[in-house]
Amino acid sequence: MFDLELSGKVALVTGGSDGLGRAAAHRLAAEGALVVICGRRAAHAQQAAQDMTAAVQASGNNGG
């Protein structure tokens, strides 16, 4: 995996609660970025954030 040097950087992902946006947000978080997601459905965004946080913490990365 590439080191994109995203640790400590902030990424804003619109449409991050589903589909490609969610996948992009997850990858950015896995690479160490602090990710802010937004979408039209609050419940989906909250679930996506919880899922990403759990995955990143399990991997030992500093993103989220």
PDB file of N, H, CA, C and O in Angstrom:
ATOM      1  N   MET A   1       0.844  -1.174   0.000  1.00  0.00           N
ATOM      2  CA  MET A   1       0.000   0.000   0.000  1.00  0.00           C
ATOM      3  C   MET A   1       0.890   1.238   0.000  1.00  0.00           C
ATOM      4  O   MET A   1       1.961   1.244   0.607  1.00  0.00           O
ATOM      5  N   PHE A   2       0.446   2.265  -0.674  1.00  0.00           N
ATOM      6  H   PHE A   2      -0.423   2.260  -1.167  1.00  0.00           H
ATOM      7  CA  PHE A   2       1.203   3.500  -0.762  1.00  0.00           C
ATOM      8  C   PHE A   2       1.084   4.301   0.520  1.00  0.00           C
ATOM      9  O   PHE A   2       0.055   4.261   1.193  1.00  0.00           O
ATOM     10  N   ASP A   3       2.140   5.030   0.855  1.00  0.00           N
ATOM     11  H   ASP A   3       2.977   5.062   0.308  1.00  0.00           H
ATOM     12  CA  ASP A   3       2.064   5.976   1.964  1.00  0.00           C
ATOM     13  C   ASP A   3       1.769   7.331   1.358  1.00  0.00           C
ATOM     14  O   ASP A   3       2.661   7.980   0.810  1.00  0.00           O
ATOM     15  N   LEU A   4       0.538   7.756   1.451  1.00  0.00           N
ATOM     16  H   LEU A   4      -0.187   7.229   1.896  1.00  0.00           H
ATOM     17  CA  LEU A   4       0.116   9.012   0.842  1.00  0.00           C
ATOM     18  C   LEU A   4       0.398  10.225   1.713  1.00  0.00           C
ATOM     19  O   LEU A   4       0.040  11.346   1.354  1.00  0.00           O
ATOM     20  N   GLU A   5       1.039  10.007   2.855  1.00  0.00           N
ATOM     21  H   GLU A   5       1.330   9.096   3.147  1.00  0.00           H
ATOM     22  CA  GLU A   5       1.401  11.080   3.786  1.00  0.00           C
ATOM     23  C   GLU A   5       0.188  11.918   4.161  1.00  0.00           C
ATOM     24  O   GLU A   5       0.237  13.147   4.114  1.00  0.00           O
ATOM     25  N   LEU A   6      -0.905  11.250   4.534  1.00  0.00           N
ATOM     26  H   LEU A   6      -0.945  10.251   4.571  1.00  0.00           H
ATOM     27  CA  LEU A   6      -2.129  11.946   4.903  1.00  0.00           C
ATOM     28  C   LEU A   6      -2.290  12.100   6.407  1.00  0.00           C
ATOM     29  O   LEU A   6      -3.263  12.700   6.863  1.00  0.00           O
ATOM     30  N   SER A   7      -1.369  11.578   7.172  1.00  0.00           N
ATOM     31  H   SER A   7      -0.578  11.091   6.802  1.00  0.00           H
ATOM     32  CA  SER A   7      -1.460  11.677   8.621  1.00  0.00           C
ATOM     33  C   SER A   7      -1.497  13.143   9.046  1.00  0.00           C
ATOM     34  O   SER A   7      -0.633  13.937   8.673  1.00  0.00           O
ATOM     35  N   GLY A   8      -2.514  13.481   9.831  1.00  0.00           N
ATOM     36  H   GLY A   8      -3.215  12.836  10.134  1.00  0.00           H
ATOM     37  CA  GLY A   8      -2.659  14.846  10.312  1.00  0.00           C
ATOM     38  C   GLY A   8      -3.382  15.774   9.348  1.00  0.00           C
ATOM     39  O   GLY A   8      -3.623  16.935   9.680  1.00  0.00           O
ATOM     40  N   LYS A   9      -3.730  15.292   8.173  1.00  0.00           N
ATOM     41  H   LYS A   9      -3.534  14.349   7.904  1.00  0.00           H
ATOM     42  CA  LYS A   9      -4.464  16.108   7.195  1.00  0.00           C
ATOM     43  C   LYS A   9      -5.957  15.852   7.363  1.00  0.00           C
ATOM     44  O   LYS A   9      -6.362  14.809   7.877  1.00  0.00           O
ATOM     45  N   VAL A  10      -6.769  16.803   6.929  1.00  0.00           N
ATOM     46  H   VAL A  10      -6.440  17.651   6.511  1.00  0.00           H
ATOM     47  CA  VAL A  10      -8.217  16.693   7.025  1.00  0.00           C
ATOM     48  C   VAL A  10      -8.786  16.547   5.617  1.00  0.00           C
ATOM     49  O   VAL A  10      -8.411  17.285   4.706  1.00  0.00           O
ATOM     50  N   ALA A  11      -9.691  15.591   5.450  1.00  0.00           N
ATOM     51  H   ALA A  11      -9.995  14.992   6.190  1.00  0.00           H
ATOM     52  CA  ALA A  11     -10.361  15.381   4.164  1.00  0.00           C
ATOM     53  C   ALA A  11     -11.860  15.539   4.361  1.00  0.00           C
ATOM     54  O   ALA A  11     -12.435  14.963   5.285  1.00  0.00           O
ATOM     55  N   LEU A  12     -12.485  16.310   3.503  1.00  0.00           N
ATOM     56  H   LEU A  12     -12.018  16.778   2.752  1.00  0.00           H
ATOM     57  CA  LEU A  12     -13.938  16.479   3.506  1.00  0.00           C
ATOM     58  C   LEU A  12     -14.489  15.688   2.325  1.00  0.00           C
ATOM     59  O   LEU A  12     -14.116  15.931   1.177  1.00  0.00           O
ATOM     60  N   VAL A  13     -15.381  14.736   2.616  1.00  0.00           N
ATOM     61  H   VAL A  13     -15.683  14.539   3.548  1.00  0.00           H
ATOM     62  CA  VAL A  13     -15.954  13.896   1.573  1.00  0.00           C
ATOM     63  C   VAL A  13     -17.456  14.138   1.531  1.00  0.00           C
ATOM     64  O   VAL A  13     -18.176  13.791   2.468  1.00  0.00           O
ATOM     65  N   THR A  14     -17.921  14.733   0.446  1.00  0.00           N
ATOM     66  H   THR A  14     -17.336  15.014  -0.315  1.00  0.00           H
ATOM     67  CA  THR A  14     -19.360  14.906   0.270  1.00  0.00           C
ATOM     68  C   THR A  14     -19.931  13.617  -0.291  1.00  0.00           C
ATOM     69  O   THR A  14     -19.300  12.958  -1.117  1.00  0.00           O
ATOM     70  N   GLY A  15     -21.108  13.264   0.151  1.00  0.00           N
ATOM     71  H   GLY A  15     -21.621  13.799   0.822  1.00  0.00           H
ATOM     72  CA  GLY A  15     -21.699  11.998  -0.266  1.00  0.00           C
ATOM     73  C   GLY A  15     -20.983  10.814   0.351  1.00  0.00           C
ATOM     74  O   GLY A  15     -20.942   9.731  -0.232  1.00  0.00           O
ATOM     75  N   GLY A  16     -20.416  11.023   1.539  1.00  0.00           N
ATOM     76  H   GLY A  16     -20.449  11.903   2.012  1.00  0.00           H
ATOM     77  CA  GLY A  16     -19.595   9.999   2.167  1.00  0.00           C
ATOM     78  C   GLY A  16     -20.343   8.944   2.955  1.00  0.00           C
ATOM     79  O   GLY A  16     -19.720   8.090   3.586  1.00  0.00           O
ATOM     80  N   SER A  17     -21.662   8.983   2.932  1.00  0.00           N
ATOM     81  H   SER A  17     -22.168   9.676   2.419  1.00  0.00           H
ATOM     82  CA  SER A  17     -22.402   8.011   3.724  1.00  0.00           C
ATOM     83  C   SER A  17     -22.732   6.734   2.954  1.00  0.00           C
ATOM     84  O   SER A  17     -23.116   5.736   3.564  1.00  0.00           O
ATOM     85  N   ASP A  18     -22.593   6.746   1.641  1.00  0.00           N
ATOM     86  H   ASP A  18     -22.281   7.557   1.145  1.00  0.00           H
ATOM     87  CA  ASP A  18     -22.925   5.575   0.817  1.00  0.00           C
ATOM     88  C   ASP A  18     -22.010   5.481  -0.397  1.00  0.00           C
ATOM     89  O   ASP A  18     -21.381   6.461  -0.795  1.00  0.00           O
ATOM     90  N   GLY A  19     -21.949   4.311  -0.968  1.00  0.00           N
ATOM     91  H   GLY A  19     -22.460   3.515  -0.645  1.00  0.00           H
ATOM     92  CA  GLY A  19     -21.321   4.086  -2.265  1.00  0.00           C
ATOM     93  C   GLY A  19     -19.870   4.503  -2.379  1.00  0.00           C
ATOM     94  O   GLY A  19     -19.057   4.234  -1.495  1.00  0.00           O
ATOM     95  N   LEU A  20     -19.556   5.173  -3.493  1.00  0.00           N
ATOM     96  H   LEU A  20     -20.217   5.392  -4.211  1.00  0.00           H
ATOM     97  CA  LEU A  20     -18.180   5.583  -3.770  1.00  0.00           C
ATOM     98  C   LEU A  20     -17.655   6.574  -2.741  1.00  0.00           C
ATOM     99  O   LEU A  20     -16.486   6.513  -2.357  1.00  0.00           O
ATOM    100  N   GLY A  21     -18.507   7.480  -2.295  1.00  0.00           N
ATOM    101  H   GLY A  21     -19.456   7.530  -2.606  1.00  0.00           H
ATOM    102  CA  GLY A  21     -18.082   8.446  -1.291  1.00  0.00           C
ATOM    103  C   GLY A  21     -17.675   7.766   0.003  1.00  0.00           C
ATOM    104  O   GLY A  21     -16.682   8.139   0.629  1.00  0.00           O
ATOM    105  N   ARG A  22     -18.449   6.765   0.398  1.00  0.00           N
ATOM    106  H   ARG A  22     -19.255   6.462  -0.110  1.00  0.00           H
ATOM    107  CA  ARG A  22     -18.126   6.015   1.619  1.00  0.00           C
ATOM    108  C   ARG A  22     -16.815   5.252   1.449  1.00  0.00           C
ATOM    109  O   ARG A  22     -15.984   5.221   2.357  1.00  0.00           O
ATOM    110  N   ALA A  23     -16.638   4.641   0.289  1.00  0.00           N
ATOM    111  H   ALA A  23     -17.313   4.666  -0.448  1.00  0.00           H
ATOM    112  CA  ALA A  23     -15.397   3.905   0.029  1.00  0.00           C
ATOM    113  C   ALA A  23     -14.194   4.845   0.028  1.00  0.00           C
ATOM    114  O   ALA A  23     -13.139   4.505   0.565  1.00  0.00           O
ATOM    115  N   ALA A  24     -14.348   6.017  -0.569  1.00  0.00           N
ATOM    116  H   ALA A  24     -15.204   6.293  -1.005  1.00  0.00           H
ATOM    117  CA  ALA A  24     -13.259   6.992  -0.599  1.00  0.00           C
ATOM    118  C   ALA A  24     -12.936   7.480   0.811  1.00  0.00           C
ATOM    119  O   ALA A  24     -11.768   7.595   1.182  1.00  0.00           O
ATOM    120  N   ALA A  25     -13.975   7.765   1.594  1.00  0.00           N
ATOM    121  H   ALA A  25     -14.924   7.671   1.293  1.00  0.00           H
ATOM    122  CA  ALA A  25     -13.767   8.225   2.968  1.00  0.00           C
ATOM    123  C   ALA A  25     -13.060   7.161   3.798  1.00  0.00           C
ATOM    124  O   ALA A  25     -12.173   7.471   4.593  1.00  0.00           O
ATOM    125  N   HIS A  26     -13.455   5.916   3.609  1.00  0.00           N
ATOM    126  H   HIS A  26     -14.175   5.664   2.963  1.00  0.00           H
ATOM    127  CA  HIS A  26     -12.837   4.815   4.351  1.00  0.00           C
ATOM    128  C   HIS A  26     -11.359   4.694   3.990  1.00  0.00           C
ATOM    129  O   HIS A  26     -10.516   4.513   4.868  1.00  0.00           O
ATOM    130  N   ARG A  27     -11.051   4.793   2.714  1.00  0.00           N
ATOM    131  H   ARG A  27     -11.736   4.940   2.001  1.00  0.00           H
ATOM    132  CA  ARG A  27      -9.651   4.688   2.275  1.00  0.00           C
ATOM    133  C   ARG A  27      -8.815   5.844   2.814  1.00  0.00           C
ATOM    134  O   ARG A  27      -7.684   5.637   3.255  1.00  0.00           O
ATOM    135  N   LEU A  28      -9.364   7.062   2.781  1.00  0.00           N
ATOM    136  H   LEU A  28     -10.282   7.230   2.422  1.00  0.00           H
ATOM    137  CA  LEU A  28      -8.643   8.225   3.310  1.00  0.00           C
ATOM    138  C   LEU A  28      -8.372   8.049   4.801  1.00  0.00           C
ATOM    139  O   LEU A  28      -7.276   8.353   5.272  1.00  0.00           O
ATOM    140  N   ALA A  29      -9.361   7.560   5.543  1.00  0.00           N
ATOM    141  H   ALA A  29     -10.251   7.313   5.160  1.00  0.00           H
ATOM    142  CA  ALA A  29      -9.180   7.325   6.975  1.00  0.00           C
ATOM    143  C   ALA A  29      -8.125   6.249   7.210  1.00  0.00           C
ATOM    144  O   ALA A  29      -7.307   6.369   8.122  1.00  0.00           O
ATOM    145  N   ALA A  30      -8.141   5.202   6.394  1.00  0.00           N
ATOM    146  H   ALA A  30      -8.806   5.104   5.653  1.00  0.00           H
ATOM    147  CA  ALA A  30      -7.161   4.128   6.532  1.00  0.00           C
ATOM    148  C   ALA A  30      -5.749   4.621   6.247  1.00  0.00           C
ATOM    149  O   ALA A  30      -4.779   4.072   6.769  1.00  0.00           O
ATOM    150  N   GLU A  31      -5.632   5.658   5.416  1.00  0.00           N
ATOM    151  H   GLU A  31      -6.420   6.104   4.992  1.00  0.00           H
ATOM    152  CA  GLU A  31      -4.323   6.231   5.094  1.00  0.00           C
ATOM    153  C   GLU A  31      -3.867   7.263   6.123  1.00  0.00           C
ATOM    154  O   GLU A  31      -2.786   7.835   5.989  1.00  0.00           O
ATOM    155  N   GLY A  32      -4.691   7.505   7.157  1.00  0.00           N
ATOM    156  H   GLY A  32      -5.570   7.040   7.266  1.00  0.00           H
ATOM    157  CA  GLY A  32      -4.272   8.384   8.241  1.00  0.00           C
ATOM    158  C   GLY A  32      -4.920   9.748   8.279  1.00  0.00           C
ATOM    159  O   GLY A  32      -4.648  10.529   9.190  1.00  0.00           O
ATOM    160  N   ALA A  33      -5.772  10.058   7.314  1.00  0.00           N
ATOM    161  H   ALA A  33      -5.993   9.423   6.574  1.00  0.00           H
ATOM    162  CA  ALA A  33      -6.427  11.370   7.304  1.00  0.00           C
ATOM    163  C   ALA A  33      -7.560  11.403   8.323  1.00  0.00           C
ATOM    164  O   ALA A  33      -8.171  10.379   8.629  1.00  0.00           O
ATOM    165  N   LEU A  34      -7.826  12.587   8.835  1.00  0.00           N
ATOM    166  H   LEU A  34      -7.330  13.419   8.586  1.00  0.00           H
ATOM    167  CA  LEU A  34      -9.018  12.814   9.642  1.00  0.00           C
ATOM    168  C   LEU A  34     -10.119  13.157   8.650  1.00  0.00           C
ATOM    169  O   LEU A  34     -10.005  14.131   7.906  1.00  0.00           O
ATOM    170  N   VAL A  35     -11.184  12.365   8.635  1.00  0.00           N
ATOM    171  H   VAL A  35     -11.277  11.574   9.239  1.00  0.00           H
ATOM    172  CA  VAL A  35     -12.190  12.475   7.587  1.00  0.00           C
ATOM    173  C   VAL A  35     -13.488  13.043   8.137  1.00  0.00           C
ATOM    174  O   VAL A  35     -13.978  12.622   9.184  1.00  0.00           O
ATOM    175  N   VAL A  36     -14.031  14.005   7.410  1.00  0.00           N
ATOM    176  H   VAL A  36     -13.632  14.347   6.559  1.00  0.00           H
ATOM    177  CA  VAL A  36     -15.346  14.556   7.687  1.00  0.00           C
ATOM    178  C   VAL A  36     -16.236  14.141   6.532  1.00  0.00           C
ATOM    179  O   VAL A  36     -15.936  14.431   5.374  1.00  0.00           O
ATOM    180  N   ILE A  37     -17.341  13.456   6.848  1.00  0.00           N
ATOM    181  H   ILE A  37     -17.584  13.220   7.789  1.00  0.00           H
ATOM    182  CA  ILE A  37     -18.249  13.052   5.790  1.00  0.00           C
ATOM    183  C   ILE A  37     -19.555  13.820   5.936  1.00  0.00           C
ATOM    184  O   ILE A  37     -19.977  14.158   7.042  1.00  0.00           O
ATOM    185  N   CYS A  38     -20.177  14.084   4.807  1.00  0.00           N
ATOM    186  H   CYS A  38     -19.834  13.808   3.909  1.00  0.00           H
ATOM    187  CA  CYS A  38     -21.499  14.704   4.843  1.00  0.00           C
ATOM    188  C   CYS A  38     -22.362  14.034   3.789  1.00  0.00           C
ATOM    189  O   CYS A  38     -21.875  13.540   2.772  1.00  0.00           O
ATOM    190  N   GLY A  39     -23.638  14.034   4.059  1.00  0.00           N
ATOM    191  H   GLY A  39     -24.034  14.435   4.885  1.00  0.00           H
ATOM    192  CA  GLY A  39     -24.599  13.437   3.148  1.00  0.00           C
ATOM    193  C   GLY A  39     -25.988  13.896   3.527  1.00  0.00           C
ATOM    194  O   GLY A  39     -26.168  14.620   4.506  1.00  0.00           O
ATOM    195  N   ARG A  40     -26.960  13.479   2.759  1.00  0.00           N
ATOM    196  H   ARG A  40     -26.814  12.890   1.964  1.00  0.00           H
ATOM    197  CA  ARG A  40     -28.335  13.917   2.986  1.00  0.00           C
ATOM    198  C   ARG A  40     -29.033  13.153   4.100  1.00  0.00           C
ATOM    199  O   ARG A  40     -29.994  13.657   4.681  1.00  0.00           O
ATOM    200  N   ARG A  41     -28.572  11.958   4.405  1.00  0.00           N
ATOM    201  H   ARG A  41     -27.791  11.549   3.933  1.00  0.00           H
ATOM    202  CA  ARG A  41     -29.240  11.138   5.426  1.00  0.00           C
ATOM    203  C   ARG A  41     -28.334  11.011   6.643  1.00  0.00           C
ATOM    204  O   ARG A  41     -27.307  10.335   6.604  1.00  0.00           O
ATOM    205  N   ALA A  42     -28.729  11.665   7.710  1.00  0.00           N
ATOM    206  H   ALA A  42     -29.564  12.214   7.742  1.00  0.00           H
ATOM    207  CA  ALA A  42     -27.911  11.713   8.924  1.00  0.00           C
ATOM    208  C   ALA A  42     -27.650  10.318   9.493  1.00  0.00           C
ATOM    209  O   ALA A  42     -26.537  10.033   9.935  1.00  0.00           O
ATOM    210  N   ALA A  43     -28.643   9.465   9.488  1.00  0.00           N
ATOM    211  H   ALA A  43     -29.547   9.697   9.129  1.00  0.00           H
ATOM    212  CA  ALA A  43     -28.474   8.118  10.049  1.00  0.00           C
ATOM    213  C   ALA A  43     -27.421   7.330   9.276  1.00  0.00           C
ATOM    214  O   ALA A  43     -26.621   6.609   9.872  1.00  0.00           O
ATOM    215  N   HIS A  44     -27.420   7.464   7.955  1.00  0.00           N
ATOM    216  H   HIS A  44     -28.070   8.050   7.470  1.00  0.00           H
ATOM    217  CA  HIS A  44     -26.415   6.767   7.130  1.00  0.00           C
ATOM    218  C   HIS A  44     -25.022   7.328   7.403  1.00  0.00           C
ATOM    219  O   HIS A  44     -24.056   6.570   7.493  1.00  0.00           O
ATOM    220  N   ALA A  45     -24.911   8.637   7.535  1.00  0.00           N
ATOM    221  H   ALA A  45     -25.696   9.253   7.462  1.00  0.00           H
ATOM    222  CA  ALA A  45     -23.614   9.267   7.800  1.00  0.00           C
ATOM    223  C   ALA A  45     -23.078   8.839   9.156  1.00  0.00           C
ATOM    224  O   ALA A  45     -21.887   8.558   9.292  1.00  0.00           O
ATOM    225  N   GLN A  46     -23.942   8.787  10.157  1.00  0.00           N
ATOM    226  H   GLN A  46     -24.910   9.016  10.047  1.00  0.00           H
ATOM    227  CA  GLN A  46     -23.508   8.363  11.486  1.00  0.00           C
ATOM    228  C   GLN A  46     -23.059   6.909  11.474  1.00  0.00           C
ATOM    229  O   GLN A  46     -22.057   6.568  12.104  1.00  0.00           O
ATOM    230  N   GLN A  47     -23.782   6.050  10.769  1.00  0.00           N
ATOM    231  H   GLN A  47     -24.596   6.327  10.257  1.00  0.00           H
ATOM    232  CA  GLN A  47     -23.399   4.632  10.689  1.00  0.00           C
ATOM    233  C   GLN A  47     -22.072   4.485   9.957  1.00  0.00           C
ATOM    234  O   GLN A  47     -21.218   3.700  10.369  1.00  0.00           O
ATOM    235  N   ALA A  48     -21.898   5.231   8.878  1.00  0.00           N
ATOM    236  H   ALA A  48     -22.592   5.868   8.543  1.00  0.00           H
ATOM    237  CA  ALA A  48     -20.643   5.176   8.125  1.00  0.00           C
ATOM    238  C   ALA A  48     -19.480   5.624   9.008  1.00  0.00           C
ATOM    239  O   ALA A  48     -18.415   5.006   8.996  1.00  0.00           O
ATOM    240  N   ALA A  49     -19.682   6.690   9.768  1.00  0.00           N
ATOM    241  H   ALA A  49     -20.548   7.191   9.778  1.00  0.00           H
ATOM    242  CA  ALA A  49     -18.631   7.194  10.655  1.00  0.00           C
ATOM    243  C   ALA A  49     -18.271   6.164  11.723  1.00  0.00           C
ATOM    244  O   ALA A  49     -17.093   5.964  12.022  1.00  0.00           O
ATOM    245  N   GLN A  50     -19.266   5.520  12.290  1.00  0.00           N
ATOM    246  H   GLN A  50     -20.223   5.682  12.048  1.00  0.00           H
ATOM    247  CA  GLN A  50     -18.999   4.488  13.302  1.00  0.00           C
ATOM    248  C   GLN A  50     -18.245   3.309  12.699  1.00  0.00           C
ATOM    249  O   GLN A  50     -17.295   2.804  13.296  1.00  0.00           O
ATOM    250  N   ASP A  51     -18.662   2.879  11.533  1.00  0.00           N
ATOM    251  H   ASP A  51     -19.434   3.289  11.048  1.00  0.00           H
ATOM    252  CA  ASP A  51     -17.997   1.750  10.868  1.00  0.00           C
ATOM    253  C   ASP A  51     -16.538   2.082  10.548  1.00  0.00           C
ATOM    254  O   ASP A  51     -15.647   1.262  10.772  1.00  0.00           O
ATOM    255  N   MET A  52     -16.298   3.285  10.024  1.00  0.00           N
ATOM    256  H   MET A  52     -17.022   3.951   9.842  1.00  0.00           H
ATOM    257  CA  MET A  52     -14.931   3.692   9.681  1.00  0.00           C
ATOM    258  C   MET A  52     -14.063   3.831  10.912  1.00  0.00           C
ATOM    259  O   MET A  52     -12.904   3.418  10.912  1.00  0.00           O
ATOM    260  N   THR A  53     -14.619   4.409  11.959  1.00  0.00           N
ATOM    261  H   THR A  53     -15.561   4.744  11.959  1.00  0.00           H
ATOM    262  CA  THR A  53     -13.859   4.573  13.198  1.00  0.00           C
ATOM    263  C   THR A  53     -13.445   3.217  13.751  1.00  0.00           C
ATOM    264  O   THR A  53     -12.297   3.033  14.157  1.00  0.00           O
ATOM    265  N   ALA A  54     -14.368   2.277  13.768  1.00  0.00           N
ATOM    266  H   ALA A  54     -15.300   2.427  13.438  1.00  0.00           H
ATOM    267  CA  ALA A  54     -14.061   0.938  14.272  1.00  0.00           C
ATOM    268  C   ALA A  54     -12.994   0.256  13.414  1.00  0.00           C
ATOM    269  O   ALA A  54     -12.078  -0.368  13.949  1.00  0.00           O
ATOM    270  N   ALA A  55     -13.106   0.371  12.095  1.00  0.00           N
ATOM    271  H   ALA A  55     -13.850   0.878  11.661  1.00  0.00           H
ATOM    272  CA  ALA A  55     -12.136  -0.268  11.201  1.00  0.00           C
ATOM    273  C   ALA A  55     -10.751   0.347  11.356  1.00  0.00           C
ATOM    274  O   ALA A  55      -9.750  -0.369  11.377  1.00  0.00           O
ATOM    275  N   VAL A  56     -10.692   1.655  11.462  1.00  0.00           N
ATOM    276  H   VAL A  56     -11.505   2.237  11.445  1.00  0.00           H
ATOM    277  CA  VAL A  56      -9.397   2.333  11.586  1.00  0.00           C
ATOM    278  C   VAL A  56      -8.747   2.010  12.930  1.00  0.00           C
ATOM    279  O   VAL A  56      -7.542   1.766  12.993  1.00  0.00           O
ATOM    280  N   GLN A  57      -9.531   2.008  13.994  1.00  0.00           N
ATOM    281  H   GLN A  57     -10.510   2.207  13.942  1.00  0.00           H
ATOM    282  CA  GLN A  57      -8.993   1.662  15.305  1.00  0.00           C
ATOM    283  C   GLN A  57      -8.494   0.225  15.329  1.00  0.00           C
ATOM    284  O   GLN A  57      -7.467  -0.059  15.945  1.00  0.00           O
ATOM    285  N   ALA A  58      -9.198  -0.680  14.676  1.00  0.00           N
ATOM    286  H   ALA A  58     -10.033  -0.449  14.176  1.00  0.00           H
ATOM    287  CA  ALA A  58      -8.782  -2.080  14.624  1.00  0.00           C
ATOM    288  C   ALA A  58      -7.467  -2.240  13.864  1.00  0.00           C
ATOM    289  O   ALA A  58      -6.674  -3.133  14.164  1.00  0.00           O
ATOM    290  N   SER A  59      -7.239  -1.368  12.875  1.00  0.00           N
ATOM    291  H   SER A  59      -7.883  -0.642  12.631  1.00  0.00           H
ATOM    292  CA  SER A  59      -6.015  -1.466  12.087  1.00  0.00           C
ATOM    293  C   SER A  59      -4.821  -0.807  12.775  1.00  0.00           C
ATOM    294  O   SER A  59      -3.677  -1.021  12.373  1.00  0.00           O
ATOM    295  N   GLY A  60      -5.083  -0.001  13.814  1.00  0.00           N
ATOM    296  H   GLY A  60      -6.012   0.173  14.140  1.00  0.00           H
ATOM    297  CA  GLY A  60      -3.993   0.658  14.532  1.00  0.00           C
ATOM    298  C   GLY A  60      -3.532   1.948  13.907  1.00  0.00           C
ATOM    299  O   GLY A  60      -2.505   2.488  14.318  1.00  0.00           O
ATOM    300  N   ASN A  61      -4.265   2.476  12.908  1.00  0.00           N
ATOM    301  H   ASN A  61      -5.099   2.037  12.575  1.00  0.00           H
ATOM    302  CA  ASN A  61      -3.922   3.731  12.268  1.00  0.00           C
ATOM    303  C   ASN A  61      -4.374   4.915  13.109  1.00  0.00           C
ATOM    304  O   ASN A  61      -5.155   4.757  14.047  1.00  0.00           O
ATOM    305  N   ASN A  62      -3.881   6.098  12.770  1.00  0.00           N
ATOM    306  H   ASN A  62      -3.247   6.226  12.008  1.00  0.00           H
ATOM    307  CA  ASN A  62      -4.243   7.297  13.511  1.00  0.00           C
ATOM    308  C   ASN A  62      -5.321   8.118  12.830  1.00  0.00           C
ATOM    309  O   ASN A  62      -5.667   9.191  13.324  1.00  0.00           O
ATOM    310  N   GLY A  63      -5.862   7.658  11.719  1.00  0.00           N
ATOM    311  H   GLY A  63      -5.581   6.786  11.317  1.00  0.00           H
ATOM    312  CA  GLY A  63      -6.905   8.396  11.029  1.00  0.00           C
ATOM    313  C   GLY A  63      -8.245   8.185  11.699  1.00  0.00           C
ATOM    314  O   GLY A  63      -8.328   7.584  12.770  1.00  0.00           O
ATOM    315  N   GLY A  64      -9.266   8.667  11.081  1.00  0.00           N
ATOM    316  H   GLY A  64      -9.199   9.155  10.210  1.00  0.00           H
ATOM    317  CA  GLY A  64     -10.605   8.434  11.634  1.00  0.00           C
ATOM    318  C   GLY A  64     -11.613   9.398  11.135  1.00  0.00           C
ATOM    319  O   GLY A  64     -12.781   9.322  11.516  1.00  0.00           O
TER     320      GLY A  64
END
